[in-house]
Amino acid sequence: MLNKAVTDCIRESYKTLQDQLPGFIPRRAQNYLVAEIAKSLAGEYSETHRMIVAEAGTGIGKSLAYLLSAIPFAKLNNKKVVISTATVALQEQLAHKDLPFYRRISPLPFSFIIAKGRQRYCCSHKLALLVETNHEEDKQAALFTEKPKKKDLELLRRMNKALSEGKWDGDSDGWPTTIPSSIWQSIVSDKYSCHNGLPMHRDCPFQKAREHLDKADVVIANHSLVMADIDLGGGVVLSEPEQTIYIFDEAHHLPHVAREHSSAAANLKGTASWLESLNKSVSKFCNLADQKRVNRFQNTLHENLQELIPSLNQLSKQFDPTLFNDDGIYRFEHGEIPTWLAEQAKDLKELSTKANQALAKISDLISERMKDGELAPRMAEPALAEMGFYLQRLENLAQVWFLMAKPNNDKGAPLARWLEKSKDRESDVVINVSPLEVGWQLDQNLWSRAAGAVIVSATMRALNSYSFFCRQAGISEKPEDGVRFLSLASPFNYQENAQLVIPKLPMEPSAPGFTDLLIEELPLYLADKTSSLVLFSSYWQMNKVAESIEKIAKKQGWSLLVQGQESRQEIIKKHKKLCEANKVSILFGTGSFSEGLDLPGNLLTNLIITKIPFGVPTSPVEEAHSEYIESRGGNPFMQISVPEASKKLIQSVGRLLRKEEDSGRVVLFDRRVITKRYGKALLDALPPFKRVIE
């Protein structure tokens, strides 16, 4: 049961909120969400599944609702809160706006911090090494994935100076310009060489960030970091799941992030190349360790590397070039690989695992000697940094071959397995493996362990049902399991404030002449509005239409802003300036503009969607998933494509009304919502706009 201290705290916060905000109007939906989150976390619906899955429409104020309910419960029950988001924008909104505001009205003091993964921080020691050494002669150049240019070395010097003077905290997001990937990879913190057991790393940027993380009551993370922590067993980067209340906002992204985290890839010739470099460095590393104890591991490492390198080089020649499609991909149907490759995968798994273990032991022995004062840090640290680089790669290699060698399970979905021609190295092949379904892993590693979970989004359901999301995320819909499901409609007056217009058109988007039709029809729906957003399904179509509309725009005095021509931030900034000056501004964008774009009031009154956002199953994982559903007698279009399109369409139309006083029009240039049998389900899942079907 919910204890009195928690309810008193929630009530007091809410009263302070009303007192501090003149003209504040209580929202019934928000109050209900606060109560239901608190009751779910307190175990009123289930002692074992303290979870709530809530779809809360725009305008309800879900962020404040989960802060009002979850933080008091966690504080008074000695638990941590981890708020996980899918976008940096929401992380920043929580850190700079929502949490500071809630802290002002909360009777309970609490601390909060943004958490970022290790890969966001540089290793100060690696950075110093690369700046101080002569890269042409010194073998520390092995830290670079490719030979550095002069300007890259200058950038590293500036970064090192800023870090040592306290003008930069080592966080890649805090550096004023984009850091080239090859440079960042050479200085990024890694778990092998950058840990606080080593004296040179106790003040590393990641270690400093970690100290603050452990002390905070509320941690703002992202889905990727939470998944990384769970993959490591939980409680490694973030708090232990058993001591944590998780809040997943923008939760509809979670299954996709979880699947990416369970995937692995490695190229064959490229891997053989860096294994050669490692093989040459083994003696150098072992000379720093205790000679009596290191011999065994040195021999094991050499033996396994000397088998791995020729095996990988040979394997790269065994795939028939005619197998690959025009995109340079060959997918193994039903995830089944030929017997010869399965046998080779088992051997490569064993070789890479043993090599990884042997190198890790050598690294431990060097660390031991340094800690015992038998080895100077200036000698040990460069070797440990270089070994960390190799250990990370060996770990990934072992994972690739572990997944390749893993037999398909009769009960569940197979793994998607495919080959890809390397884009970076001619005649090289990349081995890829990915699970199709990750729900059971989320259930086993997260939901069954968490002290509580709040799973929220404005678009959780597909076709008015939670089944699609629950299947992907491993959440039980059985009433006896006690997971609370809640759907709260937006408080906006859609009937009065917005129209959904379906124009009368002679063809559907799949017709060859549809792009020309858009060029002809679009100006008619742009003419009477000052602020428009047009969403396209492809860059190609968007750019082709933009070319023609640009001429009309010049004649009419309209401003056309096209995604890709400038950064998203710059485009939005220009759009706002034009709208403030009462000039006509038209935004052209693709799928990424259909989510997370906030244009309230007169910044958007006319939203045009050129077609239903059906995803084309072109990626090997999507193709494999469709194949699996078909093999079980299902219909991939109805089971995957339509539910996904429903979610994306809801997100797209959600760009129009952002505040209660907003108004405008949605125009959908796709009559399949009227003519196809699935169309009614798509329409009925949208907010209750006033419909105008021409």
C-alpha positions as CSV (number, residue, x, y, z in Angstrom):
1,M,0.0,0.0,0.0
2,L,1.0,3.6,-0.6
3,N,2.2,5.0,2.7
4,K,1.0,8.3,4.1
5,A,4.5,10.0,4.0
6,V,4.6,9.6,0.2
7,T,1.0,10.9,-0.3
8,D,1.6,13.8,2.0
9,C,4.7,14.8,0.0
10,I,2.9,14.6,-3.3
11,R,0.0,16.7,-2.0
12,E,2.4,19.3,-0.5
13,S,4.3,19.6,-3.8
14,Y,1.1,20.0,-5.7
15,K,-0.2,22.7,-3.4
16,T,3.1,24.6,-3.7
17,L,2.9,24.2,-7.5
18,Q,-0.6,25.9,-7.4
19,D,0.7,28.7,-5.2
20,Q,3.8,29.4,-7.3
21,L,2.0,29.4,-10.7
22,P,-0.7,32.1,-10.9
23,G,-3.5,31.0,-13.1
24,F,-2.5,27.4,-12.8
25,I,-5.3,25.1,-14.0
26,P,-5.2,21.6,-12.5
27,R,-5.4,18.8,-15.2
28,R,-7.4,15.8,-14.3
29,A,-5.4,13.5,-16.6
30,Q,-2.1,14.7,-15.0
31,N,-3.5,14.2,-11.4
32,Y,-4.7,10.7,-12.4
33,L,-1.3,9.8,-13.9
34,V,0.4,10.9,-10.7
35,A,-1.9,8.8,-8.5
36,E,-1.6,5.7,-10.8
37,I,2.2,5.9,-10.9
38,A,2.4,6.1,-7.1
39,K,0.0,3.2,-6.6
40,S,1.8,1.0,-9.2
41,L,5.2,1.7,-7.5
42,A,3.8,0.9,-4.1
43,G,2.7,-2.5,-5.3
44,E,-1.1,-1.9,-5.1
45,Y,-1.6,-3.7,-8.5
46,S,1.1,-6.3,-8.1
47,E,3.8,-6.9,-5.5
48,T,6.1,-8.5,-8.1
49,H,5.4,-6.4,-11.2
50,R,5.5,-2.8,-10.0
51,M,5.1,-1.4,-13.5
52,I,2.9,1.0,-15.3
53,V,2.8,1.5,-19.0
54,A,1.1,4.8,-19.8
55,E,0.4,6.6,-23.1
56,A,0.0,10.3,-22.2
57,G,-1.0,12.6,-25.1
58,T,0.7,16.0,-25.7
59,G,-0.3,18.6,-23.2
60,I,-0.9,16.3,-20.2
61,G,2.4,17.2,-18.5
62,K,3.7,13.6,-18.1
63,S,7.3,14.7,-17.1
64,L,6.0,16.6,-14.0
65,A,3.6,13.7,-13.3
66,Y,6.3,11.1,-13.0
67,L,8.6,13.5,-11.0
68,L,5.8,14.3,-8.6
69,S,5.1,10.6,-7.9
70,A,8.3,8.6,-8.4
71,I,10.9,10.8,-6.6
72,P,9.0,11.0,-3.2
73,F,8.4,7.2,-3.4
74,A,12.1,6.5,-4.1
75,K,13.4,9.0,-1.5
76,L,11.2,7.6,1.2
77,N,11.9,4.0,0.3
78,N,15.7,4.5,-0.1
79,K,15.7,3.8,-3.8
80,K,17.4,5.6,-6.7
81,V,15.6,7.0,-9.7
82,V,16.9,6.6,-13.3
83,I,15.1,8.6,-15.9
84,S,15.9,7.3,-19.3
85,T,15.1,9.2,-22.6
86,A,15.7,8.6,-26.3
87,T,16.8,12.2,-27.2
88,V,19.3,14.7,-26.0
89,A,16.6,17.4,-26.2
90,L,14.5,15.7,-23.5
91,Q,17.5,15.0,-21.3
92,E,18.3,18.7,-21.5
93,Q,14.7,19.7,-20.8
94,L,14.6,17.5,-17.7
95,A,18.0,18.8,-16.5
96,H,17.6,22.5,-17.1
97,K,13.8,23.0,-16.7
98,D,11.6,20.2,-15.3
99,L,13.9,18.9,-12.4
100,P,15.0,22.4,-11.2
101,F,11.3,23.4,-11.2
102,Y,10.2,20.3,-9.3
103,R,13.0,20.7,-6.8
104,R,11.7,24.2,-5.9
105,I,8.2,22.8,-5.1
106,S,9.3,19.6,-3.4
107,P,9.4,19.4,0.4
108,L,12.1,16.6,0.1
109,P,15.6,17.8,-1.0
110,F,17.1,15.7,-3.7
111,S,20.1,15.8,-6.1
112,F,20.2,15.0,-9.8
113,I,22.8,14.6,-12.6
114,I,23.0,13.8,-16.3
115,A,24.7,10.4,-16.9
116,K,26.6,9.7,-20.0
117,G,28.3,6.5,-21.2
118,R,32.1,6.0,-20.9
119,Q,32.3,6.5,-24.7
120,R,31.3,10.2,-24.3
121,Y,34.5,10.9,-22.2
122,C,38.1,11.1,-23.3
123,C,40.9,9.4,-21.4
124,S,43.2,12.2,-20.1
125,H,46.2,9.8,-20.1
126,K,45.7,8.6,-23.7
127,L,45.2,12.3,-24.7
128,A,48.5,13.3,-23.0
129,L,50.3,10.3,-24.5
130,L,49.3,11.2,-28.1
131,V,50.2,14.8,-27.6
132,E,53.6,14.1,-26.0
133,T,54.8,11.4,-28.4
134,N,56.5,11.4,-31.8
135,H,53.8,9.4,-33.7
136,E,56.0,8.7,-36.7
137,E,58.5,6.7,-34.6
138,D,56.7,5.7,-31.4
139,K,54.5,2.7,-31.3
140,Q,51.9,4.5,-29.4
141,A,50.6,5.5,-32.8
142,A,48.8,2.1,-32.5
143,L,46.2,4.1,-30.6
144,F,45.1,5.7,-33.8
145,T,42.8,3.8,-36.1
146,E,44.3,5.6,-39.0
147,K,47.3,7.9,-39.5
148,P,46.7,11.3,-38.0
149,K,46.9,14.5,-40.1
150,K,48.7,17.6,-38.9
151,K,45.3,19.4,-38.2
152,D,44.3,16.3,-36.1
153,L,47.4,16.6,-33.9
154,E,46.8,20.3,-33.5
155,L,43.2,19.6,-32.3
156,L,44.5,17.0,-29.8
157,R,47.0,19.6,-28.4
158,R,44.1,22.2,-28.0
159,M,42.0,19.6,-26.3
160,N,44.8,18.5,-23.9
161,K,45.5,22.2,-23.0
162,A,41.8,22.9,-22.3
163,L,41.5,19.8,-20.2
164,S,44.6,20.4,-18.1
165,E,43.6,24.1,-17.6
166,G,40.1,23.0,-16.4
167,K,38.4,24.8,-19.4
168,W,36.9,21.5,-20.7
169,D,35.6,18.5,-18.7
170,G,36.6,15.8,-21.2
171,D,33.0,15.3,-22.4
172,S,32.8,15.1,-26.2
173,D,29.4,17.0,-26.1
174,G,31.1,19.9,-24.4
175,W,33.8,20.5,-27.1
176,P,32.7,23.4,-29.3
177,T,33.2,21.7,-32.6
178,T,32.6,18.1,-33.9
179,I,35.5,15.8,-33.1
180,P,36.4,13.5,-36.0
181,S,35.5,9.9,-35.2
182,S,39.0,8.5,-35.9
183,I,40.5,11.1,-33.4
184,W,37.9,10.5,-30.7
185,Q,38.4,6.7,-30.9
186,S,42.1,7.2,-30.2
187,I,41.4,9.0,-26.9
188,V,38.1,7.6,-25.8
189,S,37.9,6.2,-22.3
190,D,37.8,2.3,-22.1
191,K,37.0,0.0,-19.3
192,Y,40.3,-1.9,-19.5
193,S,42.9,0.8,-19.3
194,C,40.9,3.6,-17.8
195,H,39.8,2.5,-14.3
196,N,40.3,4.1,-11.0
197,G,42.5,1.3,-9.7
198,L,45.3,2.8,-11.8
199,P,46.9,6.0,-10.3
200,M,47.1,7.9,-13.6
201,H,43.3,7.5,-14.1
202,R,41.8,8.4,-10.7
203,D,41.2,12.0,-12.0
204,C,40.1,10.9,-15.5
205,P,37.0,12.7,-16.8
206,F,34.9,9.5,-16.7
207,Q,36.0,8.7,-13.1
208,K,35.1,12.3,-11.9
209,A,31.7,12.0,-13.6
210,R,31.1,8.5,-12.0
211,E,31.8,9.9,-8.5
212,H,29.0,12.4,-8.8
213,L,26.7,9.8,-10.3
214,D,26.9,7.5,-7.3
215,K,25.9,10.3,-5.0
216,A,22.9,11.6,-6.9
217,D,19.3,10.6,-6.0
218,V,18.1,11.1,-9.6
219,V,20.1,10.2,-12.7
220,I,19.1,11.4,-16.2
221,A,20.3,8.7,-18.6
222,N,19.4,7.6,-22.1
223,H,18.1,4.2,-23.3
224,S,21.5,3.3,-24.8
225,L,23.3,3.8,-21.4
226,V,20.7,1.8,-19.5
227,M,20.9,-1.1,-22.0
228,A,24.8,-1.0,-21.8
229,D,24.5,-1.2,-17.9
230,I,22.0,-4.0,-18.1
231,D,24.3,-5.9,-20.6
232,L,27.1,-5.7,-18.1
233,G,24.9,-7.3,-15.4
234,G,23.3,-4.1,-14.0
235,G,24.8,-1.8,-11.3
236,V,28.1,-1.3,-13.1
237,V,27.5,2.2,-14.5
238,L,24.2,3.0,-12.9
239,S,22.6,1.8,-9.6
240,E,21.6,-1.9,-9.1
241,P,18.3,-2.6,-10.8
242,E,16.9,-4.0,-7.5
243,Q,17.5,-0.6,-5.9
244,T,16.3,1.5,-8.9
245,I,13.0,3.0,-10.0
246,Y,13.3,3.3,-13.8
247,I,11.4,5.9,-15.7
248,F,11.5,5.3,-19.5
249,D,10.2,8.4,-21.3
250,E,10.0,8.2,-25.1
251,A,9.7,4.5,-24.3
252,H,8.5,3.5,-27.8
253,H,12.3,3.7,-28.8
254,L,13.4,1.2,-26.2
255,P,13.0,-2.1,-28.1
256,H,15.0,-0.8,-31.1
257,V,17.8,0.4,-28.8
258,A,17.8,-2.9,-26.9
259,R,18.1,-4.8,-30.2
260,E,21.0,-2.7,-31.4
261,H,22.8,-3.4,-28.1
262,S,22.5,-7.1,-28.6
263,S,24.0,-7.0,-32.2
264,A,27.6,-7.4,-33.2
265,A,29.7,-7.0,-36.3
266,A,33.3,-7.4,-37.4
267,N,35.2,-7.2,-40.7
268,L,37.5,-10.1,-41.7
269,K,40.7,-8.6,-43.3
270,G,40.5,-5.5,-41.1
271,T,40.4,-7.7,-38.0
272,A,43.3,-9.8,-39.3
273,S,45.3,-6.6,-39.8
274,W,45.0,-5.3,-36.2
275,L,45.5,-8.8,-34.9
276,E,48.9,-8.8,-36.7
277,S,49.8,-5.5,-34.9
278,L,48.8,-7.1,-31.6
279,N,50.9,-10.2,-32.4
280,K,54.0,-8.0,-32.9
281,S,53.4,-6.2,-29.6
282,V,52.9,-9.2,-27.4
283,S,56.5,-9.5,-26.4
284,K,56.7,-5.8,-25.6
285,F,53.7,-6.2,-23.3
286,C,55.0,-9.4,-21.6
287,N,58.4,-7.9,-20.8
288,L,56.6,-5.5,-18.4
289,A,54.9,-8.4,-16.5
290,D,56.3,-10.9,-14.0
291,Q,58.3,-13.3,-16.3
292,K,57.5,-16.5,-14.4
293,R,53.8,-15.9,-14.3
294,V,53.3,-14.3,-17.8
295,N,54.9,-17.1,-19.9
296,R,51.8,-19.3,-19.9
297,F,49.5,-16.5,-21.1
298,Q,52.1,-15.2,-23.6
299,N,52.2,-18.7,-25.3
300,T,48.4,-19.0,-25.3
301,L,48.0,-15.6,-26.8
302,H,50.6,-16.2,-29.6
303,E,49.1,-19.7,-30.4
304,N,45.6,-18.4,-30.7
305,L,46.6,-15.3,-32.7
306,Q,48.7,-17.4,-35.1
307,E,45.6,-19.5,-35.9
308,L,43.1,-16.6,-35.9
309,I,44.9,-14.4,-38.4
310,P,45.2,-16.9,-41.3
311,S,41.7,-18.2,-40.6
312,L,40.1,-14.8,-41.0
313,N,42.2,-14.0,-44.1
314,Q,41.2,-17.3,-45.7
315,L,37.6,-16.9,-44.7
316,S,37.3,-13.5,-46.5
317,K,38.2,-15.3,-49.8
318,Q,35.6,-18.1,-49.3
319,F,32.5,-16.1,-50.0
320,D,31.3,-16.0,-53.7
321,P,31.2,-12.4,-54.8
322,T,28.0,-13.2,-56.9
323,L,26.1,-13.9,-53.6
324,F,25.9,-10.2,-52.8
325,N,23.0,-8.0,-53.9
326,D,23.4,-4.5,-55.4
327,D,23.8,-3.0,-51.9
328,G,26.7,-5.3,-51.2
329,I,24.7,-7.5,-48.8
330,Y,24.1,-11.3,-48.6
331,R,21.6,-12.4,-45.9
332,F,21.4,-16.0,-44.7
333,E,17.7,-17.1,-45.1
334,H,16.1,-18.0,-41.7
335,G,19.4,-17.2,-40.1
336,E,20.7,-20.6,-41.1
337,I,24.4,-20.7,-42.1
338,P,26.1,-23.5,-44.0
339,T,27.6,-26.3,-41.9
340,W,31.2,-25.4,-42.9
341,L,30.7,-21.8,-41.7
342,A,29.0,-23.0,-38.5
343,E,32.0,-25.2,-37.7
344,Q,34.4,-22.4,-38.5
345,A,32.4,-20.0,-36.3
346,K,32.8,-22.4,-33.4
347,D,36.6,-22.5,-33.9
348,L,36.9,-18.7,-34.3
349,K,34.7,-18.2,-31.1
350,E,37.1,-20.4,-29.1
351,L,40.3,-18.8,-30.6
352,S,39.1,-15.2,-30.1
353,T,37.8,-16.0,-26.5
354,K,41.0,-17.6,-25.5
355,A,43.1,-14.7,-27.0
356,N,40.9,-12.2,-25.2
357,Q,41.3,-14.0,-21.8
358,A,45.1,-14.4,-22.2
359,L,45.6,-10.7,-23.1
360,A,43.3,-9.7,-20.1
361,K,45.5,-11.8,-17.8
362,I,48.7,-10.1,-19.2
363,S,47.1,-6.7,-18.6
364,D,46.2,-7.7,-15.0
365,L,49.8,-8.8,-14.3
366,I,51.2,-5.5,-15.5
367,S,48.7,-3.6,-13.4
368,E,49.7,-5.7,-10.4
369,R,53.4,-4.8,-10.8
370,M,52.6,-1.2,-11.1
371,K,50.3,-1.1,-8.0
372,D,53.0,-3.0,-6.0
373,G,55.6,-0.3,-7.1
374,E,57.7,-2.8,-9.1
375,L,57.0,-1.0,-12.4
376,A,57.0,2.8,-13.1
377,P,53.6,4.1,-14.2
378,R,55.3,5.9,-17.1
379,M,56.3,2.5,-18.5
380,A,53.1,0.6,-17.6
381,E,50.4,3.2,-18.6
382,P,51.2,3.4,-22.4
383,A,51.1,-0.4,-22.6
384,L,47.9,-0.7,-20.7
385,A,46.2,2.0,-22.8
386,E,47.3,0.2,-26.0
387,M,46.1,-3.2,-24.6
388,G,42.8,-1.7,-23.6
389,F,42.3,-0.8,-27.3
390,Y,43.0,-4.4,-28.3
391,L,40.9,-5.9,-25.5
392,Q,37.8,-4.0,-26.6
393,R,38.2,-5.3,-30.1
394,L,38.9,-8.8,-29.1
395,E,35.8,-8.8,-26.8
396,N,33.6,-7.7,-29.8
397,L,35.2,-10.3,-32.0
398,A,34.5,-13.1,-29.5
399,Q,30.8,-11.8,-29.3
400,V,30.5,-11.9,-33.1
401,W,31.6,-15.5,-33.4
402,F,29.7,-16.6,-30.2
403,L,26.5,-15.3,-31.9
404,M,27.4,-16.8,-35.3
405,A,28.1,-20.2,-33.7
406,K,24.9,-20.1,-31.6
407,P,22.3,-22.6,-32.9
408,N,18.9,-21.3,-33.7
409,N,16.3,-21.9,-31.0
410,D,13.2,-23.8,-32.1
411,K,10.9,-21.9,-29.7
412,G,12.0,-18.3,-30.4
413,A,12.9,-16.2,-33.4
414,P,16.3,-17.0,-35.1
415,L,19.2,-14.6,-35.2
416,A,19.5,-12.5,-38.3
417,R,22.9,-13.2,-39.9
418,W,24.3,-11.5,-43.0
419,L,27.5,-10.5,-44.8
420,E,28.2,-7.0,-46.1
421,K,31.0,-5.8,-48.5
422,S,33.2,-3.4,-46.5
423,K,32.8,0.3,-47.5
424,D,36.2,1.1,-46.0
425,R,38.4,-1.7,-47.3
426,E,38.3,-3.2,-50.8
427,S,37.5,-6.9,-51.0
428,D,36.9,-7.1,-47.2
429,V,33.7,-8.7,-45.8
430,V,31.8,-7.6,-42.6
431,I,30.1,-10.4,-40.6
432,N,26.9,-9.1,-38.9
433,V,24.6,-10.8,-36.3
434,S,21.5,-9.4,-34.7
435,P,18.6,-10.8,-32.7
436,L,15.1,-10.3,-34.1
437,E,13.2,-10.2,-30.8
438,V,14.7,-8.9,-27.5
439,G,11.6,-8.9,-25.3
440,W,12.6,-11.9,-23.3
441,Q,16.0,-10.4,-22.5
442,L,14.4,-7.1,-21.3
443,D,12.0,-9.2,-19.1
444,Q,14.8,-11.3,-17.7
445,N,17.5,-8.6,-17.2
446,L,15.4,-5.5,-16.4
447,W,11.7,-5.9,-15.7
448,S,12.0,-8.9,-13.4
449,R,14.8,-7.2,-11.4
450,A,13.8,-3.5,-11.2
451,A,12.4,-2.1,-7.9
452,G,9.8,-0.4,-10.1
453,A,9.3,0.9,-13.7
454,V,7.3,3.7,-15.3
455,I,7.1,3.4,-19.0
456,V,5.6,6.4,-20.8
457,S,5.3,8.0,-24.2
458,A,2.9,10.1,-26.2
459,T,2.8,7.3,-28.8
460,M,2.9,3.9,-27.1
461,R,0.0,2.2,-28.8
462,A,-0.2,1.1,-32.4
463,L,-3.7,0.8,-33.8
464,N,-5.1,1.6,-30.4
465,S,-3.5,-1.5,-28.8
466,Y,-0.5,-2.0,-26.5
467,S,0.2,-5.5,-27.9
468,F,2.7,-4.5,-30.5
469,F,4.9,-2.6,-28.0
470,C,4.5,-5.2,-25.3
471,R,5.6,-8.0,-27.6
472,Q,8.7,-6.0,-28.6
473,A,9.5,-4.9,-25.0
474,G,8.9,-8.2,-23.2
475,I,6.0,-6.8,-21.1
476,S,3.2,-9.1,-20.0
477,E,-0.4,-8.1,-20.8
478,K,-1.9,-10.9,-18.7
479,P,-4.2,-9.3,-16.1
480,E,-2.8,-11.7,-13.4
481,D,0.7,-10.3,-13.8
482,G,-0.6,-6.9,-12.6
483,V,1.2,-4.5,-15.0
484,R,-0.9,-1.3,-15.0
485,F,-1.9,0.0,-18.5
486,L,-3.2,3.6,-18.9
487,S,-4.2,5.6,-21.9
488,L,-4.7,9.3,-21.3
489,A,-6.0,11.5,-24.2
490,S,-4.5,14.9,-24.8
491,P,-6.6,17.7,-23.3
492,F,-6.5,19.6,-26.6
493,N,-9.8,20.4,-28.4
494,Y,-9.0,18.7,-31.7
495,Q,-12.5,18.9,-33.0
496,E,-12.6,22.7,-32.7
497,N,-8.9,23.6,-33.2
498,A,-7.8,21.3,-36.0
499,Q,-8.8,19.7,-39.3
500,L,-7.6,16.6,-41.0
501,V,-7.9,17.0,-44.7
502,I,-7.7,14.1,-47.2
503,P,-7.5,15.7,-50.7
504,K,-9.2,14.1,-53.7
505,L,-6.3,12.8,-55.8
506,P,-6.2,10.6,-58.9
507,M,-3.4,8.3,-57.7
508,E,-1.8,6.7,-54.7
509,P,1.8,7.3,-53.6
510,S,3.0,4.1,-55.2
511,A,2.1,5.3,-58.7
512,P,5.0,6.4,-60.9
513,G,3.6,9.9,-61.4
514,F,3.0,10.7,-57.7
515,T,6.1,13.0,-57.3
516,D,4.9,15.1,-60.3
517,L,1.4,15.2,-58.7
518,L,2.9,16.5,-55.5
519,I,4.7,19.3,-57.4
520,E,1.4,20.3,-59.0
521,E,-0.9,20.0,-55.9
522,L,1.4,21.2,-53.0
523,P,1.3,24.9,-53.9
524,L,-2.5,24.9,-53.5
525,Y,-2.2,23.8,-49.9
526,L,0.7,26.1,-49.1
527,A,-0.8,29.3,-50.5
528,D,-3.1,30.4,-47.6
529,K,-0.8,29.6,-44.7
530,T,2.3,31.4,-43.2
531,S,3.9,28.5,-41.4
532,S,4.0,25.0,-43.0
533,L,5.8,21.8,-42.5
534,V,5.8,19.2,-45.3
535,L,6.9,15.7,-44.4
536,F,8.3,13.4,-47.1
537,S,9.0,9.6,-47.1
538,S,12.4,10.0,-48.9
539,Y,15.2,12.5,-49.4
540,W,15.1,11.9,-53.1
541,Q,11.4,12.8,-53.4
542,M,11.8,15.8,-51.0
543,N,14.7,17.3,-53.1
544,K,13.0,16.7,-56.4
545,V,9.8,18.5,-55.2
546,A,11.9,21.2,-53.5
547,E,13.6,22.1,-56.9
548,S,10.2,22.8,-58.5
549,I,8.6,24.5,-55.5
550,E,11.6,26.8,-55.1
551,K,10.7,28.6,-58.3
552,I,7.1,29.1,-57.2
553,A,8.3,30.2,-53.7
554,K,10.6,32.9,-55.2
555,K,7.7,34.3,-57.3
556,Q,5.3,34.3,-54.3
557,G,7.9,35.7,-51.8
558,W,7.9,32.5,-49.7
559,S,10.9,31.1,-47.9
560,L,11.6,27.4,-48.4
561,L,13.9,25.7,-45.8
562,V,14.9,22.2,-46.8
563,Q,16.3,19.6,-44.4
564,G,19.9,18.7,-45.1
565,Q,20.8,22.1,-46.6
566,E,21.8,23.4,-43.2
567,S,21.8,21.9,-39.6
568,R,18.4,21.3,-38.1
569,Q,19.0,23.9,-35.4
570,E,19.9,26.5,-38.0
571,I,16.8,25.7,-40.1
572,I,14.5,26.0,-37.1
573,K,16.1,29.2,-36.0
574,K,15.5,30.8,-39.5
575,H,11.9,29.5,-39.5
576,K,11.2,31.1,-36.2
577,K,12.6,34.5,-37.3
578,L,10.5,34.4,-40.5
579,C,7.3,33.5,-38.5
580,E,8.0,36.3,-36.0
581,A,8.3,38.7,-38.9
582,N,4.9,37.4,-40.3
583,K,6.6,36.1,-43.4
584,V,5.7,32.8,-45.2
585,S,8.0,30.0,-44.1
586,I,7.8,26.5,-45.4
587,L,9.8,23.6,-43.9
588,F,10.6,20.5,-45.9
589,G,11.7,17.4,-43.9
590,T,11.8,13.7,-43.8
591,G,11.0,11.2,-41.0
592,S,13.4,12.7,-38.4
593,F,11.3,15.9,-38.5
594,S,8.2,14.0,-37.5
595,E,9.4,13.5,-34.0
596,G,10.8,15.8,-31.3
597,L,10.1,19.0,-33.4
598,D,8.4,21.6,-31.1
599,L,6.8,24.4,-33.1
600,P,4.0,25.9,-30.9
601,G,1.6,28.7,-31.8
602,N,2.1,30.4,-35.1
603,L,5.3,28.5,-35.8
604,L,3.2,25.7,-37.4
605,T,-0.4,26.0,-38.5
606,N,-0.2,23.8,-41.7
607,L,1.2,20.3,-41.6
608,I,1.3,18.3,-44.8
609,I,2.1,14.6,-44.8
610,T,2.9,13.3,-48.4
611,K,2.2,9.6,-47.6
612,I,1.5,7.1,-44.8
613,P,5.0,6.5,-43.3
614,F,5.3,2.8,-44.1
615,G,8.8,1.5,-43.5
616,V,10.2,-0.5,-46.4
617,P,11.8,-3.7,-44.9
618,T,15.1,-3.1,-46.6
619,S,17.5,-3.8,-43.8
620,P,18.6,-7.4,-43.3
621,V,17.1,-7.4,-39.8
622,E,13.7,-6.2,-41.0
623,E,13.8,-8.7,-44.0
624,A,14.7,-11.5,-41.6
625,H,11.9,-10.5,-39.2
626,S,9.3,-10.5,-42.0
627,E,10.6,-13.9,-43.2
628,Y,10.2,-15.3,-39.6
629,I,6.6,-14.1,-39.3
630,E,5.7,-15.5,-42.7
631,S,7.3,-18.9,-41.7
632,R,4.8,-19.0,-38.8
633,G,1.8,-18.3,-41.0
634,G,1.7,-14.6,-40.1
635,N,1.4,-11.5,-42.3
636,P,4.4,-9.2,-41.8
637,F,2.6,-6.2,-43.4
638,M,-0.3,-6.3,-40.9
639,Q,1.9,-7.4,-38.0
640,I,4.9,-5.1,-38.4
641,S,4.4,-2.5,-41.2
642,V,0.9,-1.3,-40.3
643,P,1.5,-1.0,-36.5
644,E,4.8,0.8,-37.1
645,A,3.1,3.2,-39.7
646,S,0.4,3.9,-37.2
647,K,2.9,5.0,-34.5
648,K,4.8,7.1,-37.0
649,L,1.6,8.8,-38.3
650,I,0.5,9.6,-34.8
651,Q,4.0,11.1,-34.1
652,S,3.8,13.1,-37.4
653,V,0.4,14.7,-36.7
654,G,1.6,15.4,-33.2
655,R,3.8,18.2,-34.6
656,L,0.7,20.4,-35.2
657,L,-0.9,21.2,-31.8
658,R,1.7,21.7,-29.0
659,K,-0.3,23.9,-26.6
660,E,-4.0,24.1,-25.8
661,E,-4.6,27.4,-27.7
662,D,-2.9,26.1,-30.9
663,S,-4.9,25.6,-34.0
664,G,-4.2,24.5,-37.6
665,R,-4.6,21.9,-40.3
666,V,-3.2,18.5,-41.2
667,V,-3.3,17.5,-44.9
668,L,-2.6,13.8,-45.8
669,F,-1.9,13.2,-49.5
670,D,-2.5,9.5,-49.2
671,R,-6.0,8.2,-49.9
672,R,-5.1,4.7,-48.8
673,V,-6.6,5.7,-45.4
674,I,-9.9,5.7,-47.2
675,T,-9.5,3.0,-49.9
676,K,-7.6,0.2,-48.1
677,R,-9.0,-2.1,-45.4
678,Y,-6.3,-1.1,-42.9
679,G,-7.0,2.6,-43.5
680,K,-9.9,2.9,-41.0
681,A,-7.7,1.4,-38.2
682,L,-5.0,4.0,-39.0
683,L,-7.5,6.9,-39.1
684,D,-9.2,5.8,-35.8
685,A,-5.8,5.7,-34.0
686,L,-5.2,9.4,-34.8
687,P,-6.4,12.2,-32.5
688,P,-10.1,13.2,-33.1
689,F,-9.5,15.9,-35.7
690,K,-12.5,17.3,-37.6
691,R,-12.2,15.3,-40.8
692,V,-12.6,16.8,-44.2
693,I,-12.5,14.1,-46.9
694,E,-12.6,15.7,-50.3
